[in-house]
């Protein structure tokens, strides 16, 4: 092992006490806390029945949702496989549990921290036939140990923003990545593919974005219908996946328009619209509740009750229900894009049939937003005030909102197909063919033309 990797492992060892304390705090009251910690150290126990295992890593909520169409397709096409889906965050794990808890062939666990011994132990215990890493979760020891143990890895639905690309390029001399561990890379776009190649990735093809293939689960639609029955015909605007600093700006804008709506006699609805705020991170739920109180707005929390007619705000303090919030809403305002957080994915709102409004900071989803704006499926504005005013216009002019929804449906339909292209990418390592055992990480790769 090179000196750099010795130092890297030593840093993980030094961080061990802090990681252990952090894990205990995040899992306080969880009866499975000890088991989850063992998983962080690579001590994972799979069911004993003899089945080939495919490992899929989806770090958090967004990657888990992106993996869902692929997981469903793999279960249909290869029903005898066991799928081991790992995560790095509690919210990612919870999202996966809501999606796949009913399927005994899908096992969920935490991924190991990136110490060489813990990663090696994980791979020796799980012996995956193939590893599929979602989007941009690239850890040095994962790649190094997978290559040493002959576990082929595929980087699926890969994206790399310009900012992340510059960061990787600036620091890659510290600990060079074993890009050869990836036998294939399926990039979301041509720009992503170009940046990944520049970092050293081989066998890169454009497969598209798996999130275009997402359709909301029936349970999410049913939940949205339940909420709608309680709320009635009152319009709903959702501020989804909001980040620190954004809620205050929107509450200020909302206060002014709320007063205007209340005083107007020509307004279409008896009551002003309801603002639903869904913070991105659960640890901020209480903070946002206090912020709403300071603004003097009447509100209730999703965890406590449904909104009442006199409420101004409904705080979405729940996990795994984002699609239900989108399906409920008449207009979706995408959080993370009003401060310098890089934005969130607007495709989730489009999949629910709700027109999205994004702010100026969409670096993490630049290509999707650019294409969506060009197709008139996504609207980008500069300030929260402009977003609230556009939401008001769409509410008051249903034909304009209906046109935005139609553009969104056309945009989604034009970009679907990433799941099938990704399955084709995986097929050489999943099909039962003579000599499969000898394929390893140097198996044949069939070049495919780039799709845009």
N, C-alpha and C positions, 0 to 999 in steps of 0.2 A: 504494500500500500504506500502511495506517495506521501511525502511529508504533509502536503496540503490536506489530504484526506485524514491523516492522523490528527492534525489540528482541528479540522472540521468536526470529527467525532469527539474530540476533547471538549469542544464548545457545547455540544449536546449533553455531554456528561455534566458539565458545570451547570447547565440549565435545568438538570433533572429535578432538584428540589423545588424550584419555582414552577416547573411544569406540573409536578405532583400536586402542589398546593392549588394552582389554578384549576386543575381538573377536579379536585374535591369541591372547590367553591362552585364551579359551574354545574356540578352534579349533586349538589346538596339535596338530600332527601330521595335520591334515585336509588332504588334497591339493587340496580345493576351497576353501580358505580365501580366496584372492584373489578368486575368483569371487563368493563369498558377500559379501565386503566391497563389491564393485562393486554388488551388488544393494541394499545398504544406502544407496547413493548414487543409486539409481534407474536404474543401468545394467544393465538386464535384457535378455537376448536370447531372444526366443521363436522356436520353429521357424518357418520361412519360409512354410509352406503357408498358403494363404488360408483362414482359418477365423475365424468370430466368436468373440471371447473374452469369457468371463464371469469376472470377478475375484472371488474369495472370500477374505476375510481372517479367519484364525483364529489368534489371538495365540499361544496355547500349547497344552498337552496337552488341557485340558478343553474348550476351544473347538474344537479339531480333532476330538475325539471327538464333540462335539455336531454338528459339520458333516457327519459321515460319513453319516447317513441322508439328508440333503439332497443331498450329492454323488452318492450312488448313484441317487437319484430323478432328478436332473438328467441324469445319464448315460443313464438309461433313456428319459426323455421327450424329450430333445434330443440325440441321439447325434452330431449334426454339430458341436456346440459344443466349443470348447476351454475347459477350466477351468484358470484360473491360481489356485493356492492359495498365499497368502503367510502367513508367520509372523513372529513377533518373537523367538522363543526357539529354541535348538537342540533342546530336547526336543519342542517343537511340530513342528518340521521332521521329526525322527526318527519321531514318531508318524504323521505323514502318509505318510512313505515306507513304513512298514510296512503301512499301509492301502491305498495306491494305487500302489505302485511298478510293479505289473503293467499299469497302464493308460496307454498313451502319450498319450491325450487329456488327461491331467491333468498339468500342469506345476507344480512346486513351487519356491518361491524365498523369500528373505527380503523383507519389506516395507521400503520406504525409511524412513529416519528423517525426522522431520517438519519438515525445512527446506523452504521453498517451492520452491527450485530443484530439490531432489532429488525431491520429490513430482511437480512438473511434468514432469520428465524421465521418471519412471516412467510417468505417464499418457500422455505423448506416444509412448513406445516400445511400450506394450502396447495402447493404444487400446481399452480394454474397452467392450463394449456395455452392460454393467451391472456395478456393484460391489455385492457383498453382504458386509456387515461383521457378524461374529458377536458377539453378546452386548453388550459395553459398550466396545469398543475405539474411542474417539472422539478423534481428533486434529484440532486446529484447521486446519492446512494441508491435510490430506486433504480436509476438507469444503470449504474455500475453493477449492482448485485443482480439485476435481471439479465444483463449481458453475460455475467459470469456463470449463472445457473441455466442459461439457455432458454429463458422465458421470453418469447417474442412480445414486444410492446407495440401498440398502435396508438398514436395520438389522434383522437377523433374530435370532430367539431372544433378544430383548433383555431384559436384566434390570438392575435398578438398586436396590441395597439402600438402606435408609433412611440408613445411614451414608454411602454414596457420594453419595446425593442431597443430603445436607446439605453435603458437601464441594464438589460441583459448584456448588450455589447460593451458597455462601460466596465462591467465587473466580471466578465467571463474569464479574464486572466487569473482571477483569484482561485477559481475552482472550475476547470473546463468540464463541460457536460459531455457525457457519452451519448451523443446523438445517434450513434450506430445501433443503440439498443432499440430504437424505433424502426421497425421493419417497414412501416407505412405511416404517413401523416396525411390525414384528411382535413384540409383547411376550409374555413368558412368562405373565404373569398380569395381572389387573385392577389390582392394586396397582402393579406395574411400569409399566403403561400410564399410570396417574394421575401417577406421579412424572415420567415422561418428558414428558408434556404440560405439567406445571408448569415444566419447564426450557425449553420452547419447541418441542418436537417436534410436527410436524403429521402428519395421516393415520396415526394410531396405532390399531392393532387388536390384539386378543388372539388369538394363534395357538397358544398352548400351548408346552410345552417339548419340543424335539426329542429330548432324551435319553430321553423316554418311548418313543420309537420305535426305540431302539437294540436290536439283538440281537447277542450276542457272535459274533465271527467263528469259523468252524469250526476255524481254526488254533489259536485260544485254547483252545477246548474240548479239542482233541486234546492240546495241551501239558499241560493240567490232568490229563487222563487218564494221561499218561505219568508225571507227578509222583505221582499217586495210586497207581499200580502200584508205584512205588519206596517210598512211605511205608507202604502197606498200610492196614489198617483204623483206624489211629490217628487220633483226632479232630484237626482242624486249626482253629485260631483265627487269623485274619489281622488285624493292625493295619495298615490301609491308608492310604497318603498321610500318614504321621505327620509332625509338625512338631517343631521344637526345643522341648524341655521336656516333651514328651509321652512319649517312649520311657522315660525314667527312671521316671516315675510308673507306667507299666504294668509295667515290669520288677520294681519293688518289689511290686506287687500279685501278679504272676505267681509270684514266688518263694515266697510264702506258700502259695498254692494248689497249686503244684507239689509241695511237701512233703506237703501234706494228701492229694493224689491218690496219691502214692507209698506212703503208709502205710495207705490204706484197702483192706480186703480185699473190700469189697462193690462196688468200682468196676467199671463195665461192661467196661473195657478193660484189657489187661495193662499198657500203658504210658500215662503221663500224656499229655495232648494236646500237640501241637506248636504253639508260638507262631511265626507268620511275621510279621516286621516289614518293611514296605515303606515306606521314607522317601519323602517327597514330592519332595525335591530330590536329584539325584545327587551334588552336592558334599558332602552329609552322610553318604554311605555309610560312609566310613572312620571318621568321628566316632561313628556309631551302633555300628559294630563294636567300637570301643574301649570304649564304654559297656557293651555286653553282656559284654565280658571283665572289666570292673571289678566286675560283679555276680557273677562266678564261674560264669556259666552256660556250658554247652557249646553251641557253635553252629558252623554252616558258612554260607558265602556262596553264593548262587545262582550267582554267576560262577565259583565253583570246583567245586562238586559238589552233588549231591542230599543231603538230610539223611540221617543215619544213625539207627538206632533209639535210640541213647543221647543224641542231641542234644536240647537244650531249646528252642533257637531256630534258625530258618532266616532269614537276612537276605536279603531280596529286593532285591539290589543290581543290578537290571536295569531297563531302560526299555522301555515299550511292552507290558508283560506284565501289567498290572493286572487285566484281565479273566480271565486265566488264574489269577491268585492268588485272585480271587473265586470262580471256578468250582471251585477246589480246596477252598476253605474250607467248614467246617460252620457257622461263625459269622463275620461280618465286623464289626469295630469300625472306625468311620470316623474317621480322623485329622483334625487341624485343628480339631476341635470341643471339645478338652479344655483348650486354652489359647485366648487371644483372637486366633484366626486366622480366624474366620468360618465354619469348616467346609469340608467337601468334599461332593460330590454323592452321596447314598446311592442314587440310582437305578441306578448302575452295579452295585452289589451285587445289587439286586433283579433286574436284567436277567439276572444269572448264576444266579438261583435261590437266593441266599444271604441269610438274614435279617440286616439291619443294625442295629447299635446306635450311636447318636450321643450326643455329650456336650452340655453346656449352651450352647456357643457355635456357633450355626448361622445367624448373621445373613445370610451370603451365600446361603443356601438356605432362608430362613425359611418361605416359602410351601410348598415341597415337603415340608419336615419337618413343618410343622403339619398338612398334609393327610395325610401318611403316618402320623403318630401317631394322628390321628383314625380312620384306616382300619385301624389295628392292623397296618400293614405295616412301620412303623419304630418302634423303641423308643428313647426318650430317657431317659437317666439322668444323674446329677450328677457322679459320680466314676469314675475308672478301676477302683477296687475294686468298685463296683456293676456296672460293665460286665463284669468278669471273673467275678463271681458269677453274673450272668445267663447268660453264655456257658456256665458250668459247669452251670447248671440245664437249659439247652437240650440240652446234650450228654447229660445223665443222663436227660432226659425227652424222648425222640424225638417223642412225640405233640405236645408243646407246640411244639417246633421246627417240625414239619410244619404245624401250624396257622399259625404265623408266615409260613412260605413260601407257603401258600395265600392268606393275606391280601395278601401282596406281589404275587402274580400277578393277583389281582382288581384291586388298586390300579393296576397298570401298564395292564391292559386298559382300565380306565375312562378313562384319560387319554391314550391314544394318538390319533394323528391330526394332530399338529403338522406333520408333513412335508407332507401334502396341503394343509393350510391355508396353509403357507408357499409352496408351489408356486403356489397360486391367487393369492397376493399378488404373485408375480414374473411371472406370465403376461403382463400387458400390456406388459412390456418384453422378453419373450422370443419371443412368437408372431410368425411372419412374416405381417404384415398390411400392406395398402397404407398408405403414409405413415409407416411405422415410423421412417424416418430423421429425420422432423420431430418425433418425440415428445420427445426430450431429457428434461430434468428436469421439464418441465411437462406430461408426458403424462397421460392420463386415469387417474383413480384411482377404482375402484369401492368404495364404502364397504361394509364387511361388519360384521355384528353381532358384538359381543364374545362370545367363548367363554370359559367358566370351567372 
